[in-house]
Amino acid sequence: MDWFTGIVVYLLIWWTALFCVLPIGTRPVDADAEDGGWRGTPARPLLLRKVIGTTALSAVLWLGVYGVVESGWVSFRDGWWAYQGPGLSSPMPGRAQN
């Protein structure tokens, strides 16, 4: 995995993890609140704590993805799920050759 792909994968993991972490620990605003907040907004969102937690969680998940990709367990360059493209002769398993 080159550095650009690593950054893109990390950002995708981070963004997905953020939406998983956001609802954790939120409590809605009281119905009779005078501050004019919306009914579904959390009273204390704790966004900085959630961003830090998301960053740590994403780093751990990214290290797992990096380890799997670099180990060769998952490869789109060879094997039955590799791109065969026009002009390549190796068939996918279960498909008849022409």
N, C-alpha and C positions, 0 to 999 in steps of 0.2 A: 504494500500500500504506500503510495507516494504521499508527500506532505499535503497536497491539495485535497486528495481524496480523504485523508485523515481528518482534515479540518471540516470538510463537508459532512462526513459521517458524524463527527462530534456535534456539530450544530444541529443536525437532525435528531440525534439522541437527546441533546439538551432541550430542544423545543418540545419534544414529546414528553420528556420527564417533567418539564415545567407544568404542563397541563395535568400531569398525574399528581404533582405535589401541591398545586394551588388549593384544592378543596380541603386539605388536611388541616384540622384544627380551627376551622372558621366557625364563627357563631353569628347568626343574623342580627341585625339591628332591631331593637325593641320596636313594636308597632307604634308606640306613642312617643317616639323620639322627636325632639324639637329641632334637631339640626338639619332637617330636610333631606336626609339620606334616603336612597331608594330602599324598598322593602327587602330586596335580595342581597344588598351589599353587606359584607362582613363588618362587624364592629371594630375589630383589630386585625387587619389583613396580614401583618408581619411579613411584608414582601421581601425585605432584605434577608431575613432568615430563610425564607423559601428559595430565594435566588442562590444563596450560599449552599443550601442543601441540594438544590438541583444541580449545581456545578459539581459538587462532590459525587453525587449519584451518577451523573453523566460520565465523570472521569472513570469510575469503576466499571460502568457498562462499556465504555469505549475501550478500556484495556482488555476486556473480555472479547469484544469484537475484533480488536487488533490481533490478539493472540490466536483466535480461530482462523482469521484470514491469512496471517503469516505462517501458520503451521501447515497449511496446505489441506486441511480437512475440507474446506470449502474453496473451490476454485472454478472460475468460469472460463479458464484458459484450456483446461483439458478435462476429460471425463465425459459422461453421457449428456450432461447439461451444457456443455460448451457450445459456443456459436459455431455452427457448421458452415454457414455462408455458401454463396454460390462458388462452385468449382472445387469444393472440398469433398473428398470421397468417403470419409469415415462416417458410417450411418449411426443413427441413434438406436439403442437397443429396442427391439420390438417393431422396428419399421423395416419394410422390405426394400431391398436395393432395386433401383431401376436398371 
